[in-house]
Amino acid sequence: MPTRTIAGSEVDVNDEGFFTDPSQWNEDMAVELAKESGIDELTDPHWTVIHFMRKEYDDKGTGPTVRALGKTSGVTVKELYQLFPKGPAKMAAKIAGIPKPRGCI
Amino acid sequence: MSTDTSPSTSTDTGAPETIEKVSVIISKGSLDGIYPGLIMANGARAEGIEANVFFTFFGLDAIHAKRHEHIKVATVGNPGLHVATWLGGLPGMSSVMTHVMEKQIEELDIPSIPEFVEMISDTGAGMYACKASVDLFKMERSDFIEQVDDIITVGEFYDIAAGGHIIFT
């Protein structure tokens, strides 16, 4: 399994760069991962989504779909795509240090 | 036999080829004719792929304000449903089968067609109605939901679709 160093710590990731062990994540890593994805600064709504993603993963064992995010995170679908232009569920999962959600919707 | 398992690369950059843009055409007006195109468009946006949706012919019903809540499964001439044609033609069969399927769709947490269309528009996908079909069915802009960006010709569609893949459903 590949590993990489993010914000000074070595973490386990898969081939696409998603965390395989979310407990290795911290907020400094999120800042660095966001920059890699083209988000220079994580704003409050970004953090709302990131923390929501992690909570959903803890509760359900999988990250939420964009639709679920839009309905329950308090951030609308429209805003989600503005915050994470390269696909909210996927991009936010990567930054939040959880595996990539596999839903079709 | 080649043992190279790496993804195909584009000749100029050496970077893996990815899909950057799709245009999905929805031409059918049945439940099973509309959902696949919506799922393809929404899925594209979810992957960060630019997407446009072009509704043509009976596919226009998916964005028709008064019709898009009443999209039905075809129970006649639909062998995939495994219902005998004579049975599928009985009054109310289409409504019953539609109800059953809608329930199954909801259980999978897939949105209804009106909600799905609105959501896809919110993802930033372009939503377009085909002018020839709009004229054919004597419809007007006011017949469609507000999420429709424009009524466009086939030529304009190709302009919008330029540089991407086209998916016809």
Interface residues (C-beta under 8 A of the other chain):
Chain A: T65 V66 R67 A68 G70 T76 V77 K78 Y81 P85 K86 G87 P88 A89 K90 M91 C104 I105
Chain B: I39 N42 G43 R45 A46 E47 G48 I49 D109 I110 P111 M119 D122 T123 G124
